[in-house]
Amino acid sequence: MASSSPSLFVGFFIIIGINLIVTAGSLKIFKFDQQPLIIPLHLSSPNSTLHRHADDRRRHLLQAQLSRKPNARMRLYDDLLSNGYYTTRLNIGTPPQQFALIVDTGSTVTYVPCSTCQHCGRHQDPRFQTEMSNTYQALKCNPDCNCDNDRKECIYERRYAEMSSSSGVLGVDVISFGNESELVPQRAVFGCENLETGDLYTQRADGIMGLGRGRLSIVDQLVEKGVISDSFSLCYGGMDVGGGAMVLGGITPPPEMVFSHSDPFRSPYYNIELKELHVAGKPLKVSPRIFDGGHGTVLDSGTTYAYLPGHAFAAFKDALIKETHVLKRIRGPDPNYDDICFSGAGRDVSKLSKTFPQVDMVFGNGQKLTLSPENYLFRHMKVSGAYCLGIFQNSDSTTLLGGIVVRNTLVTYDRGNDKVGFWKTNCSELWRRLQLPSVPAPPPSISSSNDSSIGMPPRLAPDGLPLNVLPGAFQIGVITFDMSFSLNNSHMKPNFTELSEFITHELQVDDIEVHLLNFSSKGHDYLVRWGIFPDESDNYISNTTALNIILRLREHHMQFPERFGSHQLVKWNIEPQIKQTWWQRNLVAVVVGIVVTLLLGLSILGLWSVWKRRQEASKTYQPVGAVVPEQELQPLQS
């Protein structure tokens, strides 16, 4: 359906049961609740459709003509479920001013707060000072932009749901992508905010980095300049790890990467051709056309969870419950929502596949992406070892796949070839696995649910290793850490049992894994050593669990009641699993075997002795001279 006039601009809205902040060509999530989402859909004029086809042909031509181009390799910070977004660091101006921006494939504008902003919140970094940049220029009013009232400068305005908005002027300045990037700084158009309201005002991140389809998108601008290939990639860290990596520009796809066609003319969002969903190897009994309704299957980096049309969701839910009958169904963390949650799976993410089924996404070309449990589950915030389904019912016919589906997955948006690629990998080790020279792995960052701060750059552990790189030469047997406590009341002694319970909760481990090793005291000051040991059923602590514990320790996420006074982490250490000899590993079994053998032998000897005595006692002895009764002889048989 097209408008009859090139200048006509019509909007339609779809209501979806999640809380997103949306604008034309923009789709983002900022909250951990499930309020309605309003997605504006815009009907473009016939002329604009022709322009899009012409732009697409021109990009394909540039892609074929130009040789290999550099990449902008950038780190991602934060955690999608804790913060509602991932951020990257972008430098603007000369000298550069750094900003923490939300990476959003559903947004087409990049903007940061301006120093002249009349109503902007307190964010991660200071506001952009145009007067301090030697290369900043305001974008003059022209026929291709919206102009201010004086028709001097280009302006932008974005109105979002939930009474949120962003508006300001458009400017041009040098944008640089960090020291790890091959791509040299480039001049680009961005928004300088003069007003922000709602969630944009209160969020910790400075602004938005638009990666969607549109001429103001960072990707589109760099492609138009011919400095990068028409492609970019995102890789989100796994459950409890966070962080990740982003590459602006083309990469050589790994051989195992699977692809789906993406139609750039279907909608302003990145879509894929999803045809089937399999649970535990069994396809859902739904029509393949169910994933093609509305905008089709949309992949959006700013959405936290996944949303399926009604019939598909019902079939998926029933199949999952059937495969997890051994687990106990429990209520969700928020009584206002009917979440589907299970307990009894344990805290170790690496072992969830033992209790939860494998899920496969089958694309139109027959290729398949396998999802692990962390790609459709999130942790229950109140029950240890419990998980909830991160896939919900969508009241609209669109299938919306958020960041949870692609955790620990490299997603390549190959716009030049109209396809999206997926490769399961450890996103915290992306640089090494892609064999990109001289680039360290991006640091995972864990943010507590009580702390919305932005993940900080990596710090070094005492042994010189980055926090996201645990030694691969040994398996971790125990994590020890010393904490000092200074009690407010010198006559009060700390309750170590209660303190152990708080540590269990803060480090998100099971209570049987936390052990008090020793402590010393002087007055009202205590030095306490704790140890985190593997679960009784395990021989070592998985790297994922260990990394989560270490990051929480180093980032000082543990909070205790005031009665414990002030506390401080003194030091921590990881110790390898002690490799025992055969006799050490089996000493108990050998001893038990010997004892059982001895007991069994003694028991048999005792029973034999009793039996022999009874046999001897059963014999009758006659005294000498006693009269013996005569017995009649039987006749012989002839």
Backbone torsions as a table, in degrees:
resi	resn	phi	psi	omega
1	MET	NA	120.7	-177.9
2	ALA	-119.2	153.7	177.9
3	SER	-75.7	156.0	-179.8
4	SER	-83.8	-10.0	-179.8
5	SER	-126.4	137.1	-179.8
6	PRO	-60.0	-28.0	-176.5
7	SER	-90.7	-3.1	-177.9
8	LEU	-74.6	134.4	-177.4
9	PHE	-129.6	111.3	-174.1
10	VAL	-115.7	139.1	179.6
11	GLY	-122.2	138.6	172.3
12	PHE	-120.3	158.5	-175.9
13	PHE	-132.6	140.2	177.1
14	ILE	-114.2	136.0	178.7
15	ILE	-100.4	124.3	179.1
16	ILE	-128.8	142.6	-172.1
17	GLY	-78.1	58.1	171.4
18	ILE	-146.8	165.5	-178.5
19	ASN	-98.6	100.4	176.9
20	LEU	-121.5	158.4	175.3
21	ILE	-110.2	123.6	-166.0
22	VAL	-130.0	149.8	172.8
23	THR	-145.8	175.4	177.1
24	ALA	-57.6	119.5	-177.7
25	GLY	70.2	20.2	-177.4
26	SER	-135.7	143.6	-177.4
27	LEU	-152.2	109.8	-173.5
28	LYS	-139.6	159.2	173.0
29	ILE	-126.4	140.3	-179.8
30	PHE	-129.8	-12.4	-174.2
31	LYS	-123.2	159.0	178.5
32	PHE	-98.3	41.3	175.3
33	ASP	-128.9	-175.1	-170.6
34	GLN	-129.2	59.8	176.7
35	GLN	-83.1	162.7	-178.3
36	PRO	-62.1	143.7	176.1
37	LEU	-104.0	138.7	175.7
38	ILE	-116.3	114.3	177.9
39	ILE	-105.1	117.5	176.2
40	PRO	-79.9	130.7	175.4
41	LEU	-112.0	130.9	-172.7
42	HIS	-116.0	132.3	174.7
43	LEU	-87.2	123.1	-178.6
44	SER	-93.9	160.6	-179.9
45	SER	-77.4	162.2	176.5
46	PRO	-57.5	-37.1	180.0
47	ASN	-64.5	-41.3	-179.0
48	SER	-67.7	-32.8	176.5
49	THR	-64.6	-41.2	177.2
50	LEU	-62.9	-38.8	178.4
51	HIS	-61.7	-39.6	-179.2
52	ARG	-65.2	-41.6	177.2
53	HIS	-63.4	-40.7	179.3
54	ALA	-65.3	-43.0	177.8
55	ASP	-60.3	-41.6	-178.3
56	ASP	-63.9	-44.1	178.9
57	ARG	-63.1	-39.7	-179.6
58	ARG	-65.2	-38.9	179.4
59	ARG	-67.1	-41.2	177.8
60	HIS	-60.8	-37.7	179.9
61	LEU	-67.6	-43.9	178.0
62	LEU	-62.4	-39.7	179.9
63	GLN	-60.2	-38.8	-177.0
64	ALA	-77.5	-31.7	-173.2
65	GLN	-82.6	-35.6	-172.3
66	LEU	-89.1	144.5	179.3
67	SER	-78.8	-173.3	-177.4
68	ARG	-56.2	132.2	-175.2
69	LYS	-112.6	160.7	-179.7
70	PRO	-72.7	167.5	178.1
71	ASN	-113.6	155.1	166.8
72	ALA	-105.0	103.3	-178.2
73	ARG	-95.5	123.7	-172.4
74	MET	-135.6	149.2	179.0
75	ARG	-87.0	153.2	171.7
76	LEU	-111.7	147.2	-179.2
77	TYR	-126.7	168.5	176.4
78	ASP	77.9	-178.3	-177.3
79	ASP	-132.1	132.2	-173.7
80	LEU	-61.1	-41.9	-175.5
81	LEU	-79.6	-32.3	-179.2
82	SER	-80.1	-41.8	-175.2
83	ASN	-102.2	-20.4	-176.7
84	GLY	88.2	0.7	-178.7
85	TYR	-165.1	166.5	168.1
86	TYR	-112.8	146.5	178.9
87	THR	-122.5	159.2	170.4
88	THR	-131.1	169.2	-179.5
89	ARG	-104.6	125.7	179.5
90	LEU	-125.2	134.7	179.4
91	ASN	-103.0	131.8	-179.0
92	ILE	-127.0	135.1	173.5
93	GLY	97.7	174.1	177.5
94	THR	-133.6	111.1	-3.1
95	PRO	-66.3	158.8	-172.9
96	PRO	-68.3	141.3	172.8
97	GLN	-115.3	126.5	-171.3
98	GLN	-92.7	144.7	179.9
99	PHE	-139.6	146.2	175.3
100	ALA	-97.1	110.6	-173.2
101	LEU	-116.6	139.6	176.8
102	ILE	-72.5	125.2	177.3
103	VAL	-80.6	125.4	-172.2
104	ASP	-141.3	111.6	178.9
105	THR	-76.3	-8.3	178.8
106	GLY	-99.5	3.5	-178.5
107	SER	-116.2	148.0	-176.4
108	THR	-113.9	1.4	-177.8
109	VAL	-124.7	138.1	172.8
110	THR	-104.9	128.7	-179.8
111	TYR	-147.9	153.4	178.5
112	VAL	-136.0	159.0	178.4
113	PRO	-67.6	138.0	179.1
114	CYS	-91.4	151.9	178.9
115	SER	-63.5	-24.2	179.6
116	THR	-90.2	8.3	-176.8
117	CYS	-60.7	130.2	-178.9
118	GLN	-82.9	-24.8	-178.5
119	HIS	-150.4	81.3	176.9
120	CYS	-127.2	145.5	-177.7
121	GLY	-78.6	-179.5	176.5
122	ARG	-89.8	119.4	-174.2
123	HIS	-118.1	-167.2	-175.5
124	GLN	-62.0	-40.7	-172.7
125	ASP	-128.7	165.2	174.9
126	PRO	-61.9	156.7	-179.8
127	ARG	-68.2	158.3	-179.2
128	PHE	-73.2	125.7	180.0
129	GLN	-103.4	102.9	-177.3
130	THR	-62.0	-34.8	-176.9
131	GLU	-71.0	-17.1	180.0
132	MET	-90.4	-6.2	179.7
133	SER	-101.6	126.6	-178.9
134	ASN	-76.8	-11.5	-173.6
135	THR	-115.5	4.6	-177.6
136	TYR	-77.4	138.8	173.5
137	GLN	-139.5	133.6	174.3
138	ALA	-70.9	144.1	179.9
139	LEU	-81.3	116.2	-176.2
140	LYS	-67.6	149.9	178.3
141	CYS	-59.2	132.0	179.4
142	ASN	-150.3	167.2	-175.8
143	PRO	-62.8	-16.3	-176.8
144	ASP	-93.0	5.8	-178.9
145	CYS	-138.3	167.3	170.9
146	ASN	-84.0	136.8	-174.5
147	CYS	-109.9	158.0	176.2
148	ASP	-73.2	178.0	-175.6
149	ASN	-62.3	-30.7	179.5
150	ASP	-86.6	-1.0	179.8
151	ARG	53.7	43.8	178.0
152	LYS	-109.5	-38.5	-175.1
153	GLU	-126.5	152.7	172.3
154	CYS	-78.6	140.9	-179.9
155	ILE	-127.6	164.3	172.8
156	TYR	-133.2	156.5	176.5
157	GLU	-149.3	129.7	177.8
158	ARG	-127.3	121.5	176.8
159	ARG	-107.4	129.9	-175.5
160	TYR	-113.0	168.1	173.0
161	ALA	-68.2	171.2	179.7
162	GLU	59.0	32.4	174.4
163	MET	61.3	31.8	177.7
164	SER	-104.1	148.5	179.9
165	SER	-158.4	158.9	175.3
166	SER	-143.1	134.5	177.9
167	SER	-150.2	155.0	-179.7
168	GLY	174.3	-160.2	-178.7
169	VAL	-105.8	156.3	175.1
170	LEU	-96.3	134.5	179.4
171	GLY	-134.0	169.5	178.5
172	VAL	-124.0	131.6	178.4
173	ASP	-156.7	173.7	179.6
174	VAL	-78.6	127.4	177.5
175	ILE	-114.3	126.9	178.8
176	SER	-119.7	156.0	-166.3
177	PHE	-116.1	16.8	176.4
178	GLY	98.1	168.3	-175.2
179	ASN	-73.3	-16.4	-177.2
180	GLU	-88.7	2.4	-175.2
181	SER	-98.1	137.9	172.0
182	GLU	-73.4	-28.3	-174.7
183	LEU	-72.9	127.0	178.6
184	VAL	-74.3	159.9	179.4
185	PRO	-55.6	145.4	-177.2
186	GLN	-132.0	148.8	173.5
187	ARG	-81.2	136.1	-177.0
188	ALA	-151.5	157.4	177.8
189	VAL	-86.1	136.8	177.2
190	PHE	-148.1	167.1	179.9
191	GLY	-96.7	137.0	176.4
192	CYS	-112.1	107.3	-170.7
193	GLU	-68.7	138.2	169.4
194	ASN	-114.1	-11.6	-178.9
195	LEU	-157.0	132.4	172.6
196	GLU	-143.1	144.1	-177.8
197	THR	-135.9	169.8	174.8
198	GLY	65.2	-140.5	-177.4
199	ASP	-63.8	-29.9	176.5
200	LEU	-64.5	-28.6	179.8
201	TYR	-76.9	-37.1	-174.0
202	THR	-94.3	-15.1	-176.0
203	GLN	-66.4	156.0	-180.0
204	ARG	-76.5	-37.7	-179.4
205	ALA	-63.8	152.1	-176.7
206	ASP	-73.7	-39.6	-175.8
207	GLY	-170.8	-151.8	-174.4
208	ILE	-122.1	140.2	169.2
209	MET	-110.6	107.5	-174.9
210	GLY	-80.5	121.2	179.7
211	LEU	-114.2	8.6	-176.4
212	GLY	-77.7	-170.9	180.0
213	ARG	-88.0	120.6	-179.5
214	GLY	163.5	152.7	-172.8
215	ARG	-67.1	-21.2	177.5
216	LEU	-90.1	-6.3	178.4
217	SER	-63.6	141.8	177.6
218	ILE	-56.9	-43.2	-178.6
219	VAL	-62.7	-47.9	-179.4
220	ASP	-60.5	-40.3	-179.3
221	GLN	-65.8	-42.0	-179.9
222	LEU	-69.2	-35.8	177.6
223	VAL	-67.4	-43.7	179.7
224	GLU	-61.1	-32.3	177.2
225	LYS	-74.9	-14.9	-179.0
226	GLY	77.9	18.5	-176.2
227	VAL	-93.4	-18.2	175.1
228	ILE	-134.9	161.0	172.2
229	SER	-72.5	159.9	-176.3
230	ASP	-80.9	69.7	-176.9
231	SER	-162.5	154.3	169.8
232	PHE	-153.9	162.4	-175.7
233	SER	-136.1	145.7	175.8
234	LEU	-127.2	144.6	177.7
235	CYS	-141.1	109.9	-177.5
236	TYR	-91.9	138.4	177.9
237	GLY	-64.8	163.0	-175.6
238	GLY	-79.7	-177.6	180.0
239	MET	-58.5	131.7	178.3
240	ASP	74.9	-5.7	-176.5
241	VAL	-103.8	-50.2	-179.8
242	GLY	73.1	-164.6	-179.4
243	GLY	64.5	-161.4	-179.8
244	GLY	143.7	-155.8	-174.1
245	ALA	-149.3	156.9	176.6
246	MET	-139.9	140.7	176.3
247	VAL	-127.4	118.6	173.7
248	LEU	-92.5	115.6	-175.3
249	GLY	118.6	174.4	-175.5
250	GLY	-79.7	152.2	172.8
251	ILE	-132.1	160.6	173.5
252	THR	-77.4	116.0	-175.7
253	PRO	-66.2	137.8	175.1
254	PRO	-60.9	151.0	-178.5
255	PRO	-58.6	-29.5	-177.1
256	GLU	-84.9	-2.5	-177.9
257	MET	-66.7	134.5	177.0
258	VAL	-106.1	150.0	-173.0
259	PHE	-125.6	154.7	171.0
260	SER	-132.6	143.9	176.4
261	HIS	-65.6	144.4	177.6
262	SER	-129.8	120.0	-175.5
263	ASP	-91.1	108.4	-177.4
264	PRO	-70.9	-13.1	-178.1
265	PHE	-100.9	-4.3	179.9
266	ARG	-71.3	-42.9	-178.6
267	SER	-160.3	167.9	178.4
268	PRO	-73.4	-4.7	-177.8
269	TYR	-102.9	161.7	177.6
270	TYR	-77.1	120.4	-177.6
271	ASN	-119.8	161.3	176.3
272	ILE	-133.0	165.4	-179.4
273	GLU	-99.7	88.9	177.4
274	LEU	-90.2	127.3	-177.3
275	LYS	-113.6	-34.3	-177.3
276	GLU	-144.3	153.5	169.6
277	LEU	-122.7	130.1	177.6
278	HIS	-113.8	137.4	174.3
279	VAL	-119.2	120.1	-177.2
280	ALA	55.2	37.5	176.9
281	GLY	82.9	-0.6	-177.4
282	LYS	-110.4	124.7	-178.9
283	PRO	-69.1	144.1	174.7
284	LEU	-66.9	142.8	-178.1
285	LYS	-85.9	69.0	177.5
286	VAL	-134.8	158.6	178.7
287	SER	-72.3	139.2	177.0
288	PRO	-58.3	-24.5	-178.8
289	ARG	-69.7	-14.0	-177.6
290	ILE	-65.5	-27.2	179.8
291	PHE	-87.7	4.4	-177.7
292	ASP	-110.2	4.8	-178.9
293	GLY	-76.7	160.7	178.7
294	GLY	59.8	-124.3	176.4
295	HIS	-82.6	4.6	-174.9
296	GLY	84.7	-146.4	176.6
297	THR	-101.1	111.2	-174.0
298	VAL	-101.5	133.8	176.5
299	LEU	-106.6	119.3	-175.2
300	ASP	-134.5	124.6	-176.3
301	SER	-73.5	-18.8	-177.3
302	GLY	-91.0	-4.8	178.4
303	THR	-96.4	137.2	-175.8
304	THR	-77.0	-52.8	-171.4
305	TYR	-105.1	-172.3	176.9
306	ALA	-115.0	149.0	-176.6
307	TYR	-135.8	123.2	-178.6
308	LEU	-110.7	150.8	173.1
309	PRO	-58.6	157.7	-170.4
310	GLY	-47.6	-56.2	-176.3
311	HIS	-65.0	-39.0	179.5
312	ALA	-66.3	-40.4	179.1
313	PHE	-64.8	-44.5	-179.9
314	ALA	-60.0	-42.7	179.7
315	ALA	-66.7	-40.3	179.4
316	PHE	-66.1	-44.8	-179.5
317	LYS	-61.1	-46.9	-178.7
318	ASP	-63.0	-40.8	-179.7
319	ALA	-66.3	-39.5	-179.6
320	LEU	-67.9	-44.2	179.5
321	ILE	-62.1	-38.7	179.2
322	LYS	-62.2	-37.2	-177.7
323	GLU	-82.2	-10.5	-178.6
324	THR	-118.7	34.8	-176.4
325	HIS	-65.9	-19.1	-179.9
326	VAL	-76.8	-15.8	180.0
327	LEU	-91.4	158.3	-179.3
328	LYS	-93.5	129.6	175.5
329	ARG	-76.4	132.3	178.9
330	ILE	-133.4	169.0	178.0
331	ARG	-73.9	154.5	179.7
332	GLY	-76.0	173.2	-178.2
333	PRO	-68.7	-25.1	-179.5
334	ASP	-114.3	114.9	-177.9
335	PRO	-64.6	-13.1	-179.7
336	ASN	-78.7	-10.7	-178.1
337	TYR	-127.2	144.2	-178.3
338	ASP	-90.9	67.4	-179.8
339	ASP	-72.5	151.0	177.1
340	ILE	-97.8	108.6	-172.5
341	CYS	-128.5	153.3	-177.9
342	PHE	-134.7	143.9	175.5
343	SER	-120.1	158.8	176.9
344	GLY	101.3	9.9	-177.9
345	ALA	-92.7	-12.8	-178.7
346	GLY	87.7	166.3	-173.9
347	ARG	-90.4	-18.9	-175.1
348	ASP	-76.2	113.6	-177.5
349	VAL	-62.9	-34.7	-176.7
350	SER	-66.4	-13.5	-178.5
351	LYS	-108.2	7.5	-178.9
352	LEU	-65.7	-27.5	-179.1
353	SER	-66.4	-13.1	177.1
354	LYS	-76.6	-22.6	-177.0
355	THR	-117.6	-19.8	179.1
356	PHE	-114.4	146.1	-173.9
357	PRO	-78.3	161.4	172.8
358	GLN	-78.4	140.8	178.4
359	VAL	-119.6	133.2	-179.7
360	ASP	-117.6	136.0	172.2
361	MET	-104.1	120.6	-178.8
362	VAL	-104.6	124.9	-176.8
363	PHE	-90.9	172.8	-176.7
364	GLY	-62.4	-26.4	179.7
365	ASN	-89.0	5.8	178.8
366	GLY	89.7	-11.2	178.2
367	GLN	-73.0	155.1	-170.1
368	LYS	-130.7	135.9	173.6
369	LEU	-109.7	122.4	-179.5
370	THR	-92.1	129.0	179.1
371	LEU	-103.1	132.3	173.3
372	SER	-88.2	168.5	-177.9
373	PRO	-54.8	-31.8	-179.6
374	GLU	-68.9	-11.2	178.7
375	ASN	-89.2	-3.9	175.4
376	TYR	-141.4	9.2	178.5
377	LEU	-124.7	154.6	168.8
378	PHE	-133.5	153.9	-176.8
379	ARG	-66.7	140.0	169.9
380	HIS	-71.4	125.3	-172.9
381	MET	-76.8	-9.6	-175.3
382	LYS	-119.1	-17.5	-176.8
383	VAL	-121.4	120.6	-179.8
384	SER	-67.8	137.6	178.8
385	GLY	74.8	14.9	179.3
386	ALA	-113.7	151.3	-176.8
387	TYR	-138.9	152.7	-179.7
388	CYS	-123.1	152.6	-179.6
389	LEU	-70.4	125.9	-179.4
390	GLY	-96.7	20.0	176.0
391	ILE	-119.5	129.3	-174.1
392	PHE	-125.0	169.9	178.1
393	GLN	-83.5	135.9	178.0
394	ASN	-102.5	127.5	179.6
395	SER	-71.1	-12.3	177.7
396	ASP	-102.5	167.7	-178.5
397	SER	-82.2	-4.9	178.0
398	THR	-75.5	141.6	171.5
399	THR	-97.8	120.2	-174.5
400	LEU	-115.2	118.2	-178.9
401	LEU	-108.3	112.1	-179.3
402	GLY	-91.5	-170.7	-173.7
403	GLY	-62.3	-27.7	-178.4
404	ILE	-59.7	-32.3	-176.3
405	VAL	-70.7	-25.0	-174.3
406	VAL	-115.3	25.1	173.7
407	ARG	-65.3	141.7	-175.8
408	ASN	52.0	41.0	178.0
409	THR	-138.5	125.1	173.3
410	LEU	-79.1	119.0	-179.9
411	VAL	-110.8	118.5	179.8
412	THR	-105.7	118.1	177.2
413	TYR	-91.2	86.2	-178.1
414	ASP	-83.7	82.0	-174.5
415	ARG	-69.5	-32.0	-179.4
416	GLY	-64.8	-27.8	179.6
417	ASN	-112.9	12.4	175.2
418	ASP	53.6	50.7	177.5
419	LYS	-151.7	159.0	177.8
420	VAL	-123.0	129.7	-178.4
421	GLY	-108.0	151.6	-178.9
422	PHE	-132.9	133.8	177.1
423	TRP	-141.9	117.3	178.5
424	LYS	-70.1	126.7	-177.3
425	THR	-159.9	170.2	172.9
426	ASN	-86.9	105.9	-173.0
427	CYS	-67.3	-23.1	178.5
428	SER	-74.0	-13.1	178.0
429	GLU	-117.7	26.5	-172.2
430	LEU	-59.9	-42.8	-175.3
431	TRP	-59.7	-44.7	-177.9
432	ARG	-67.9	-39.7	-175.6
433	ARG	-73.8	-27.4	175.1
434	LEU	-84.6	-5.9	179.4
435	GLN	57.2	45.0	174.5
436	LEU	-87.8	123.0	-171.2
437	PRO	-69.3	143.6	169.5
438	SER	62.6	26.0	179.6
439	VAL	-126.5	119.2	179.9
440	PRO	-73.0	167.6	179.7
441	ALA	-71.0	146.2	178.7
442	PRO	-71.9	145.4	-174.1
443	PRO	-83.7	125.5	170.2
444	PRO	-67.5	150.7	179.1
445	SER	-136.6	127.6	179.6
446	ILE	-107.7	129.1	177.9
447	SER	-114.3	128.3	178.6
448	SER	-66.3	154.0	178.4
449	SER	-66.2	-15.7	179.1
450	ASN	-97.6	2.0	-176.7
451	ASP	-137.6	113.4	-175.9
452	SER	-94.1	17.1	-177.4
453	SER	-69.3	158.1	180.0
454	ILE	-76.1	141.1	177.4
455	GLY	-60.7	136.0	-178.1
456	MET	-87.8	160.5	175.4
457	PRO	-59.4	159.8	-173.0
458	PRO	-67.6	142.0	172.0
459	ARG	-111.4	161.7	-175.5
460	LEU	-89.8	140.7	173.8
461	ALA	-74.5	167.3	-178.3
462	PRO	-56.3	-30.3	-178.9
463	ASP	-87.4	7.0	177.0
464	GLY	88.3	0.9	-179.6
465	LEU	-87.5	140.0	170.7
466	PRO	-60.1	151.0	-175.1
467	LEU	-60.1	-28.5	-176.6
468	ASN	-87.7	-0.7	179.7
469	VAL	-114.3	101.7	174.8
470	LEU	-90.9	147.4	-176.8
471	PRO	-57.3	128.7	-179.5
472	GLY	-92.2	-2.6	-176.4
473	ALA	-81.0	-16.0	179.4
474	PHE	-142.8	160.9	175.3
475	GLN	-93.3	141.2	-172.5
476	ILE	-80.5	122.6	-178.7
477	GLY	-95.3	-33.2	-178.5
478	VAL	-158.7	146.6	172.7
479	ILE	-115.9	120.9	178.6
480	THR	-111.8	148.7	175.7
481	PHE	-152.1	143.4	178.8
482	ASP	-104.4	134.3	177.5
483	MET	-128.5	139.2	175.6
484	SER	-102.9	138.0	178.0
485	PHE	-124.9	134.3	175.9
486	SER	-119.3	102.9	-174.5
487	LEU	-75.6	147.8	179.4
488	ASN	-73.6	-29.3	-177.8
489	ASN	-113.5	116.8	-176.5
490	SER	-69.0	-20.3	179.8
491	HIS	-86.6	-2.6	-177.7
492	MET	-101.4	136.9	176.1
493	LYS	-106.7	142.5	-178.9
494	PRO	-67.9	140.7	175.3
495	ASN	-86.4	99.5	-174.1
496	PHE	-67.1	-30.8	177.2
497	THR	-64.4	-45.3	177.9
498	GLU	-66.7	-38.6	179.4
499	LEU	-64.3	-37.6	177.6
500	SER	-62.9	-37.1	178.8
501	GLU	-65.3	-39.5	178.2
502	PHE	-66.7	-40.4	178.8
503	ILE	-63.4	-40.9	177.3
504	THR	-57.0	-44.2	-178.9
505	HIS	-70.3	-43.3	-175.0
506	GLU	-70.0	-35.3	-179.2
507	LEU	-91.9	-2.8	177.2
508	GLN	57.3	52.3	175.7
509	VAL	-126.6	171.3	177.9
510	ASP	-80.4	151.4	-175.1
511	ASP	-63.7	-29.1	-178.8
512	ILE	-74.5	-9.2	-178.9
513	GLU	-90.4	-15.4	-176.9
514	VAL	-97.6	125.6	-177.9
515	HIS	-130.4	137.0	171.9
516	LEU	-82.5	117.5	-177.3
517	LEU	-88.2	-50.5	176.0
518	ASN	-167.4	169.7	176.3
519	PHE	-155.2	157.6	174.4
520	SER	-136.0	154.5	-177.0
521	SER	-138.7	150.1	173.4
522	LYS	-145.4	106.2	-174.5
523	GLY	66.6	-125.2	179.1
524	HIS	-101.1	14.7	176.8
525	ASP	-104.2	134.6	-178.8
526	TYR	-126.6	140.4	171.5
527	LEU	-117.0	116.4	-171.7
528	VAL	-119.8	132.6	175.4
529	ARG	-106.7	128.4	179.3
530	TRP	-117.0	155.3	176.3
531	GLY	-131.7	136.2	174.3
532	ILE	-106.1	115.7	-176.6
533	PHE	-109.3	160.7	178.3
534	PRO	-64.5	159.2	173.0
535	ASP	-59.3	154.0	-176.4
536	GLU	-56.8	-28.9	-178.4
537	SER	-85.0	-3.6	-177.1
538	ASP	-115.4	156.7	176.8
539	ASN	-98.9	-15.0	-177.9
540	TYR	-154.2	166.9	177.8
541	ILE	-92.6	128.8	-179.7
542	SER	-65.3	153.0	180.0
543	ASN	-61.3	-35.5	179.5
544	THR	-63.1	-47.7	179.4
545	THR	-65.3	-42.6	-179.3
546	ALA	-63.0	-41.9	179.8
547	LEU	-63.4	-40.4	177.8
548	ASN	-61.5	-44.2	-179.2
549	ILE	-64.6	-46.3	-176.6
550	ILE	-64.9	-41.7	179.3
551	LEU	-63.9	-40.2	179.0
552	ARG	-67.0	-34.9	176.8
553	LEU	-67.3	-49.6	-175.5
554	ARG	-69.6	-31.1	179.8
555	GLU	-88.2	6.1	175.1
556	HIS	55.8	48.7	-180.0
557	HIS	-82.6	-13.5	-176.0
558	MET	-76.0	129.3	179.1
559	GLN	-123.6	134.8	-179.1
560	PHE	-124.4	156.6	177.6
561	PRO	-59.6	158.2	-175.5
562	GLU	-62.5	-26.2	-177.0
563	ARG	-64.8	-17.6	175.6
564	PHE	-86.2	0.8	177.9
565	GLY	69.8	-156.6	178.3
566	SER	-84.0	148.6	-179.2
567	HIS	-140.3	156.9	-178.7
568	GLN	-152.5	139.5	174.2
569	LEU	-78.1	123.3	-178.1
570	VAL	-88.1	-50.5	178.0
571	LYS	-164.2	162.0	175.0
572	TRP	-138.9	160.3	-177.4
573	ASN	-154.6	146.7	174.0
574	ILE	-112.9	137.5	-178.3
575	GLU	-120.5	139.5	-177.9
576	PRO	-71.1	159.5	172.8
577	GLN	-64.2	127.0	-178.4
578	ILE	-75.0	118.8	178.9
579	LYS	-81.9	110.3	-176.6
580	GLN	-88.9	155.2	173.5
581	THR	-70.8	171.0	-179.8
582	TRP	-60.3	-40.2	-179.6
583	TRP	-67.0	-37.4	178.8
584	GLN	-67.4	-40.9	-179.7
585	ARG	-69.8	-31.2	-172.6
586	ASN	-114.5	12.1	-176.8
587	LEU	-58.2	-46.9	-178.6
588	VAL	-61.8	-43.1	-179.9
589	ALA	-64.2	-39.0	179.1
590	VAL	-64.8	-46.0	179.7
591	VAL	-61.0	-45.8	179.1
592	VAL	-61.0	-41.2	179.3
593	GLY	-62.5	-41.6	179.1
594	ILE	-64.7	-45.6	-179.4
595	VAL	-61.5	-44.9	179.6
596	VAL	-62.6	-40.8	179.1
597	THR	-62.5	-43.8	178.7
598	LEU	-62.6	-46.5	-179.9
599	LEU	-61.6	-42.4	179.6
600	LEU	-64.8	-41.2	178.5
601	GLY	-64.1	-44.5	178.6
602	LEU	-63.3	-38.1	179.1
603	SER	-64.0	-44.3	179.1
604	ILE	-63.4	-42.6	178.6
605	LEU	-62.2	-42.1	178.5
606	GLY	-63.6	-44.0	179.0
607	LEU	-63.0	-38.8	179.2
608	TRP	-65.0	-40.3	179.1
609	SER	-62.9	-44.5	179.0
610	VAL	-62.3	-42.0	-179.4
611	TRP	-64.1	-40.3	-178.9
612	LYS	-66.4	-40.0	178.6
613	ARG	-61.7	-41.7	-179.6
614	ARG	-66.1	-36.5	177.1
615	GLN	-64.5	-42.6	179.4
616	GLU	-67.2	-37.4	-178.7
617	ALA	-69.5	-21.7	-177.4
618	SER	-79.1	-15.1	178.3
619	LYS	-74.5	139.9	-178.5
620	THR	-105.4	124.3	179.1
621	TYR	-108.0	130.8	179.7
622	GLN	-98.6	138.8	177.3
623	PRO	-70.1	158.0	-179.6
624	VAL	-65.5	135.8	179.5
625	GLY	85.0	1.0	-179.2
626	ALA	-72.8	147.9	179.4
627	VAL	-79.1	125.6	-179.5
628	VAL	-105.3	125.4	-179.2
629	PRO	-62.9	139.2	179.9
630	GLU	-72.4	149.5	179.5
631	GLN	-121.1	133.2	-178.9
632	GLU	-69.9	132.1	179.2
633	LEU	-80.6	141.3	178.8
634	GLN	-84.0	138.2	179.0
635	PRO	-63.7	145.5	178.7
636	LEU	-74.8	145.0	177.8
637	GLN	-87.9	125.9	179.6
638	SER	-99.5	NA	NA
